């Protein structure tokens, strides 16, 4: 995975948090993804396909998920329920959609978001993809952005 492919996702996450949530997402360390477990308890997952394949995971700590949902829905969320899951899915969709627009050369299609919860849940990336994990900190707590995107080889000319 190349830096020019991860940067649109980083930028779109920071922009979504700033514009939609009025919250600064401060980028921390960038590293190769280790294992299949996201770092936090609530993860929005979106598949990417087209001239590249991959997966985007927005993994939020419970306090960040609750505060983000509260801000988006204009009601206080006190537990991870269907409204919180919908808000996390929509936030993941916004981040992926904005990044997709910056990666036109891949003609990406974005799947509907799924949201997975609980400690120790697993998210598997396509087998040929090496995902990158980007740590973020906010005033509400921590989150991570995991992106694995790999160009699909062109078929050989006949």
C-alpha positions as protocol buffer text, in pm:
chain_id: "A"
residue {
  index: 1
  type: UNK
  ca { x: 0 y: 0 z: 0 }
}
residue {
  index: 2
  type: UNK
  ca { x: 143 y: 335 z: -105 }
}
residue {
  index: 3
  type: UNK
  ca { x: 136 y: 660 z: 96 }
}
residue {
  index: 4
  type: UNK
  ca { x: -54 y: 836 z: -182 }
}
residue {
  index: 5
  type: UNK
  ca { x: -330 y: 577 z: -137 }
}
residue {
  index: 6
  type: UNK
  ca { x: -362 y: 613 z: 242 }
}
residue {
  index: 7
  type: UNK
  ca { x: -344 y: 994 z: 250 }
}
residue {
  index: 8
  type: UNK
  ca { x: -696 y: 1050 z: 106 }
}
residue {
  index: 9
  type: UNK
  ca { x: -841 y: 836 z: 387 }
}
residue {
  index: 10
  type: UNK
  ca { x: -645 y: 1025 z: 655 }
}
residue {
  index: 11
  type: UNK
  ca { x: -755 y: 1360 z: 512 }
}
residue {
  index: 12
  type: UNK
  ca { x: -1119 y: 1254 z: 479 }
}
residue {
  index: 13
  type: UNK
  ca { x: -1128 y: 1124 z: 839 }
}
residue {
  index: 14
  type: UNK
  ca { x: -983 y: 1448 z: 973 }
}
residue {
  index: 15
  type: UNK
  ca { x: -1228 y: 1652 z: 762 }
}
residue {
  index: 16
  type: UNK
  ca { x: -1530 y: 1443 z: 863 }
}
residue {
  index: 17
  type: UNK
  ca { x: -1448 y: 1478 z: 1232 }
}
residue {
  index: 18
  type: UNK
  ca { x: -1390 y: 1852 z: 1199 }
}
residue {
  index: 19
  type: UNK
  ca { x: -1691 y: 1939 z: 982 }
}
residue {
  index: 20
  type: UNK
  ca { x: -1951 y: 1685 z: 1100 }
}
residue {
  index: 21
  type: UNK
  ca { x: -1853 y: 1651 z: 1465 }
}
residue {
  index: 22
  type: UNK
  ca { x: -1667 y: 1974 z: 1541 }
}
residue {
  index: 23
  type: UNK
  ca { x: -1390 y: 1756 z: 1684 }
}
residue {
  index: 24
  type: UNK
  ca { x: -1022 y: 1751 z: 1594 }
}
residue {
  index: 25
  type: UNK
  ca { x: -882 y: 1409 z: 1507 }
}
residue {
  index: 26
  type: UNK
  ca { x: -507 y: 1428 z: 1565 }
}
residue {
  index: 27
  type: UNK
  ca { x: -307 y: 1175 z: 1365 }
}
residue {
  index: 28
  type: UNK
  ca { x: -62 y: 963 z: 1557 }
}
residue {
  index: 29
  type: UNK
  ca { x: 158 y: 675 z: 1455 }
}
residue {
  index: 30
  type: UNK
  ca { x: 120 y: 496 z: 1120 }
}
residue {
  index: 31
  type: UNK
  ca { x: 209 y: 127 z: 1116 }
}
residue {
  index: 32
  type: UNK
  ca { x: 141 y: -195 z: 932 }
}
residue {
  index: 33
  type: UNK
  ca { x: -173 y: -365 z: 1064 }
}
residue {
  index: 34
  type: UNK
  ca { x: -91 y: -646 z: 1305 }
}
residue {
  index: 35
  type: UNK
  ca { x: -343 y: -931 z: 1332 }
}
residue {
  index: 36
  type: UNK
  ca { x: -715 y: -933 z: 1261 }
}
residue {
  index: 37
  type: UNK
  ca { x: -851 y: -757 z: 1571 }
}
residue {
  index: 38
  type: UNK
  ca { x: -926 y: -385 z: 1544 }
}
residue {
  index: 39
  type: UNK
  ca { x: -793 y: -184 z: 1838 }
}
residue {
  index: 40
  type: UNK
  ca { x: -1132 y: -64 z: 1967 }
}
residue {
  index: 41
  type: UNK
  ca { x: -1477 y: -199 z: 2052 }
}
residue {
  index: 42
  type: UNK
  ca { x: -1686 y: -45 z: 1771 }
}
residue {
  index: 43
  type: UNK
  ca { x: -1574 y: -84 z: 1409 }
}
residue {
  index: 44
  type: UNK
  ca { x: -1733 y: 40 z: 1089 }
}
residue {
  index: 45
  type: UNK
  ca { x: -1623 y: -178 z: 796 }
}
residue {
  index: 46
  type: UNK
  ca { x: -1654 y: -99 z: 424 }
}
residue {
  index: 47
  type: UNK
  ca { x: -1533 y: -302 z: 127 }
}
residue {
  index: 48
  type: UNK
  ca { x: -1379 y: -140 z: -181 }
}
residue {
  index: 49
  type: UNK
  ca { x: -1376 y: -284 z: -531 }
}
residue {
  index: 50
  type: UNK
  ca { x: -1293 y: -172 z: -883 }
}
residue {
  index: 51
  type: UNK
  ca { x: -944 y: -142 z: -1032 }
}
residue {
  index: 52
  type: UNK
  ca { x: -829 y: -202 z: -673 }
}
residue {
  index: 53
  type: UNK
  ca { x: -970 y: -412 z: -390 }
}
residue {
  index: 54
  type: UNK
  ca { x: -959 y: -352 z: -20 }
}
residue {
  index: 55
  type: UNK
  ca { x: -1125 y: -275 z: 308 }
}
residue {
  index: 56
  type: UNK
  ca { x: -1162 y: 32 z: 529 }
}
residue {
  index: 57
  type: UNK
  ca { x: -1210 y: -9 z: 904 }
}
residue {
  index: 58
  type: UNK
  ca { x: -1291 y: 285 z: 1131 }
}
residue {
  index: 59
  type: UNK
  ca { x: -1242 y: 148 z: 1482 }
}
residue {
  index: 60
  type: UNK
  ca { x: -1369 y: 372 z: 1763 }
}
residue {
  index: 61
  type: UNK
  ca { x: -1336 y: 343 z: 2137 }
}
residue {
  index: 62
  type: UNK
  ca { x: -1679 y: 330 z: 2303 }
}
residue {
  index: 63
  type: UNK
  ca { x: -1654 y: 690 z: 2436 }
}
residue {
  index: 64
  type: UNK
  ca { x: -1572 y: 820 z: 2085 }
}
residue {
  index: 65
  type: UNK
  ca { x: -1856 y: 618 z: 1929 }
}
residue {
  index: 66
  type: UNK
  ca { x: -2104 y: 749 z: 2187 }
}
residue {
  index: 67
  type: UNK
  ca { x: -1993 y: 1112 z: 2157 }
}
residue {
  index: 68
  type: UNK
  ca { x: -1985 y: 1100 z: 1776 }
}
residue {
  index: 69
  type: UNK
  ca { x: -2336 y: 952 z: 1765 }
}
residue {
  index: 70
  type: UNK
  ca { x: -2460 y: 1207 z: 2020 }
}
residue {
  index: 71
  type: UNK
  ca { x: -2324 y: 1491 z: 1808 }
}
residue {
  index: 72
  type: UNK
  ca { x: -2463 y: 1354 z: 1483 }
}
residue {
  index: 73
  type: UNK
  ca { x: -2806 y: 1267 z: 1623 }
}
residue {
  index: 74
  type: UNK
  ca { x: -2841 y: 1567 z: 1858 }
}
residue {
  index: 75
  type: UNK
  ca { x: -2941 y: 1338 z: 2148 }
}
residue {
  index: 76
  type: UNK
  ca { x: -2719 y: 1195 z: 2420 }
}
residue {
  index: 77
  type: UNK
  ca { x: -2617 y: 837 z: 2347 }
}
residue {
  index: 78
  type: UNK
  ca { x: -2541 y: 649 z: 2668 }
}
residue {
  index: 79
  type: UNK
  ca { x: -2498 y: 295 z: 2535 }
}
residue {
  index: 80
  type: UNK
  ca { x: -2401 y: 134 z: 2206 }
}
residue {
  index: 81
  type: UNK
  ca { x: -2741 y: 75 z: 2046 }
}
residue {
  index: 82
  type: UNK
  ca { x: -2881 y: 71 z: 1692 }
}
residue {
  index: 83
  type: UNK
  ca { x: -2863 y: 451 z: 1663 }
}
residue {
  index: 84
  type: UNK
  ca { x: -2495 y: 451 z: 1758 }
}
residue {
  index: 85
  type: UNK
  ca { x: -2424 y: 168 z: 1513 }
}
residue {
  index: 86
  type: UNK
  ca { x: -2601 y: 359 z: 1236 }
}
residue {
  index: 87
  type: UNK
  ca { x: -2401 y: 675 z: 1316 }
}
residue {
  index: 88
  type: UNK
  ca { x: -2071 y: 483 z: 1310 }
}
residue {
  index: 89
  type: UNK
  ca { x: -2170 y: 323 z: 979 }
}
residue {
  index: 90
  type: UNK
  ca { x: -2253 y: 663 z: 832 }
}
residue {
  index: 91
  type: UNK
  ca { x: -1927 y: 813 z: 957 }
}
residue {
  index: 92
  type: UNK
  ca { x: -1735 y: 522 z: 799 }
}
residue {
  index: 93
  type: UNK
  ca { x: -1929 y: 578 z: 477 }
}
residue {
  index: 94
  type: UNK
  ca { x: -1840 y: 951 z: 475 }
}
residue {
  index: 95
  type: UNK
  ca { x: -1470 y: 879 z: 527 }
}
residue {
  index: 96
  type: UNK
  ca { x: -1460 y: 611 z: 257 }
}
residue {
  index: 97
  type: UNK
  ca { x: -1670 y: 807 z: 9 }
}
residue {
  index: 98
  type: UNK
  ca { x: -1458 y: 1122 z: 33 }
}
residue {
  index: 99
  type: UNK
  ca { x: -1138 y: 919 z: -8 }
}
residue {
  index: 100
  type: UNK
  ca { x: -1287 y: 733 z: -305 }
}
residue {
  index: 101
  type: UNK
  ca { x: -1335 y: 1065 z: -484 }
}
residue {
  index: 102
  type: UNK
  ca { x: -961 y: 1132 z: -451 }
}
residue {
  index: 103
  type: UNK
  ca { x: -866 y: 790 z: -590 }
}
residue {
  index: 104
  type: UNK
  ca { x: -1040 y: 822 z: -929 }
}
residue {
  index: 105
  type: UNK
  ca { x: -781 y: 610 z: -1111 }
}
residue {
  index: 106
  type: UNK
  ca { x: -913 y: 300 z: -931 }
}
residue {
  index: 107
  type: UNK
  ca { x: -1279 y: 358 z: -1026 }
}
residue {
  index: 108
  type: UNK
  ca { x: -1375 y: 235 z: -680 }
}
residue {
  index: 109
  type: UNK
  ca { x: -1715 y: 117 z: -569 }
}
residue {
  index: 110
  type: UNK
  ca { x: -1789 y: 135 z: -198 }
}
residue {
  index: 111
  type: UNK
  ca { x: -2000 y: -133 z: -26 }
}
residue {
  index: 112
  type: UNK
  ca { x: -2261 y: -61 z: 235 }
}
residue {
  index: 113
  type: UNK
  ca { x: -2107 y: -24 z: 580 }
}
residue {
  index: 114
  type: UNK
  ca { x: -2122 y: -297 z: 842 }
}
residue {
  index: 115
  type: UNK
  ca { x: -2059 y: -224 z: 1207 }
}
residue {
  index: 116
  type: UNK
  ca { x: -1905 y: -486 z: 1434 }
}
residue {
  index: 117
  type: UNK
  ca { x: -1890 y: -449 z: 1812 }
}
residue {
  index: 118
  type: UNK
  ca { x: -1735 y: -610 z: 2116 }
}
residue {
  index: 119
  type: UNK
  ca { x: -1387 y: -671 z: 2248 }
}
residue {
  index: 120
  type: UNK
  ca { x: -1183 y: -909 z: 2038 }
}
residue {
  index: 121
  type: UNK
  ca { x: -1394 y: -895 z: 1721 }
}
residue {
  index: 122
  type: UNK
  ca { x: -1206 y: -974 z: 1403 }
}
residue {
  index: 123
  type: UNK
  ca { x: -1201 y: -806 z: 1063 }
}
residue {
  index: 124
  type: UNK
  ca { x: -1029 y: -983 z: 777 }
}
residue {
  index: 125
  type: UNK
  ca { x: -878 y: -798 z: 482 }
}
residue {
  index: 126
  type: UNK
  ca { x: -845 y: -957 z: 135 }
}
residue {
  index: 127
  type: UNK
  ca { x: -558 y: -1208 z: 144 }
}
residue {
  index: 128
  type: UNK
  ca { x: -337 y: -1014 z: -99 }
}
residue {
  index: 129
  type: UNK
  ca { x: -374 y: -684 z: 91 }
}
residue {
  index: 130
  type: UNK
  ca { x: -134 y: -551 z: 355 }
}
residue {
  index: 131
  type: UNK
  ca { x: -335 y: -300 z: 560 }
}
residue {
  index: 132
  type: UNK
  ca { x: -201 y: 16 z: 719 }
}
residue {
  index: 133
  type: UNK
  ca { x: -319 y: 122 z: 1066 }
}
residue {
  index: 134
  type: UNK
  ca { x: -330 y: 493 z: 1153 }
}
residue {
  index: 135
  type: UNK
  ca { x: -377 y: 590 z: 1518 }
}
residue {
  index: 136
  type: UNK
  ca { x: -578 y: 903 z: 1603 }
}
residue {
  index: 137
  type: UNK
  ca { x: -650 y: 1085 z: 1925 }
}
residue {
  index: 138
  type: UNK
  ca { x: -940 y: 1320 z: 1997 }
}
residue {
  index: 139
  type: UNK
  ca { x: -1065 y: 1506 z: 2302 }
}
residue {
  index: 140
  type: UNK
  ca { x: -1321 y: 1223 z: 2330 }
}
residue {
  index: 141
  type: UNK
  ca { x: -1070 y: 937 z: 2317 }
}
residue {
  index: 142
  type: UNK
  ca { x: -889 y: 719 z: 2066 }
}
residue {
  index: 143
  type: UNK
  ca { x: -975 y: 573 z: 1727 }
}
residue {
  index: 144
  type: UNK
  ca { x: -791 y: 398 z: 1449 }
}
residue {
  index: 145
  type: UNK
  ca { x: -824 y: 396 z: 1074 }
}
residue {
  index: 146
  type: UNK
  ca { x: -724 y: 74 z: 902 }
}
residue {
  index: 147
  type: UNK
  ca { x: -699 y: 72 z: 525 }
}
residue {
  index: 148
  type: UNK
  ca { x: -587 y: -202 z: 292 }
}
residue {
  index: 149
  type: UNK
  ca { x: -603 y: -124 z: -80 }
}
residue {
  index: 150
  type: UNK
  ca { x: -429 y: -316 z: -354 }
}
residue {
  index: 151
  type: UNK
  ca { x: -451 y: -248 z: -729 }
}
residue {
  index: 152
  type: UNK
  ca { x: -597 y: -533 z: -933 }
}
residue {
  index: 153
  type: UNK
  ca { x: -355 y: -652 z: -1202 }
}
residue {
  index: 154
  type: UNK
  ca { x: -467 y: -573 z: -1557 }
}
residue {
  index: 155
  type: UNK
  ca { x: -545 y: -883 z: -1761 }
}
residue {
  index: 156
  type: UNK
  ca { x: -275 y: -973 z: -2010 }
}
residue {
  index: 157
  type: UNK
  ca { x: -343 y: -863 z: -2368 }
}
residue {
  index: 158
  type: UNK
  ca { x: -423 y: -1150 z: -2601 }
}
